[in-house]
Amino acid sequence: MTQPRVWVLADPRAGTAAQALGIAEALGEPFRVLPLGWSRWAGLPLPGATLAGLSVEARLGFVPPWPQLVISAGRRAAPAALWLGQRGAATVHAMRPGFGARRFSLLVLGRHDQPRPSANVLPILGATHRMSAARLAAARAEWAELGALPGPRVALLLGGPVKRAGEGLDPALVAAVAQQAQALGGSVMATTSRRTGTAAGVALTTALAGTPHRNFGWGQGGANPYAGFLAWADVVVVTGDSVSMLSEALATPAPVFIAELPAGRRQGFLWRSLYDSGQARRLGEAPFTRQPLDETARVAVAIRARGLLGAG
């Protein structure tokens, strides 16, 4: 049986893994996924090409024949990707790798991280992801019932504090954002994340009472309609903490509004990059039109253009 010539190193964090998986899916090539787990050395700034940061179970997947291309994301996956690079694989890595940046065949870095120009760096808006046009079309069909909600349908995507995990969002802020979302359309399709918090979730439920809506809370049972919300959205409102949710929202043709939260410089740079490109506006500003953004597909085109997959 022929082995896939593309390997994806999948970080345990779903959002990080999605950056690598999205690139692989955009290539349209068969690929092998290697789930990663960490050893006690993973938290150290490992400077070289090594598997030392991987758990024993994860290392068992690193056996020949070696791939022609390995796609990875996140600092902890970088040393393992470079280890495969030493065995002949071209290396495509999303997010800053820490050490060894110049040793990757291609680094995919968000403009908000202000990467220095380099021949192996491809700056993109936001981050790569798996919310392709095909996936959105499939989600629109799967969640056809959402079409019964009165339009314009507003997708409200709530994240939460990144560095203060466990605190959750301020319930008063959530109520205010929900009211602004209601003012933009005829119905609201809301979803929360693991960082949103219980009190904020209750505030959201209260704020949406009396308005046509669909509310899916973090940890709620049943199928997750997140992709369906994006597919059916006429407007998208996203809290500004999540690079992933903002990037996925940009895959739709809907205007994207950012609910700015107290955040660090990195989030501020991200918002500014999206505002300056005309891809998003602050929540509360005037409605606008935009075209879907597919940076993940642009990365796939760059991989082929640079010959990183070799001959077909």
Stockholm file with secondary structure:
# STOCKHOLM 1.0

chainA/1-312         MTQPRVWVLADPRAGTAAQALGIAEALGEPFRVLPLGWSRWAGLPLPGATLAGLSVEARLGFVPPWPQLVISAGRRAAPAALWLGQRGAATVHAMRPGFGARRFSLLVLGRHDQPRPSANVLPILGATHRMSAARLAAARAEWAELGALPGPRVALLLGGPVKRAGEGLDPALVAAVAQQAQALGGSVMATTSRRTGTAAGVALTTALAGTPHRNFGWGQGGANPYAGFLAWADVVVVTGDSVSMLSEALATPAPVFIAELPAGRRQGFLWRSLYDSGQARRLGEAPFTRQPLDETARVAVAIRARGLLGAG
#=GR chainA/1-312 SS CCCCSEEEEECSSHHHHHHHHHHHHHHTCCEEEEECCBCTTTTSCCCSSCSTTBCHHHHTTCCSSCCSEEEEESGGGHHHHHHHHTTTCEEEEESCCSSCGGGSSEEEEEGGGCCCCCTTEEEESSCCCSCCHHHHHHHHHHTGGGGGSCSSEEEEECCCCSTTTTSCCCHHHHHHHHHHHHHTSSEEEEECCTTTCHHHHHHHHHHHTTSCEEEECTTCSSCCCHHHHHHHCSEEEEETTCHHHHHHHTTSSSCEEEECCSCCHHHHHHHHHHHHTTSCEETTSCCCCCCCCCHHHHHHHHHHHTTTTCCC
#=GC SS_cons         CCCCSEEEEECSSHHHHHHHHHHHHHHTCCEEEEECCBCTTTTSCCCSSCSTTBCHHHHTTCCSSCCSEEEEESGGGHHHHHHHHTTTCEEEEESCCSSCGGGSSEEEEEGGGCCCCCTTEEEESSCCCSCCHHHHHHHHHHTGGGGGSCSSEEEEECCCCSTTTTSCCCHHHHHHHHHHHHHTSSEEEEECCTTTCHHHHHHHHHHHTTSCEEEECTTCSSCCCHHHHHHHCSEEEEETTCHHHHHHHTTSSSCEEEECCSCCHHHHHHHHHHHHTTSCEETTSCCCCCCCCCHHHHHHHHHHHTTTTCCC
//
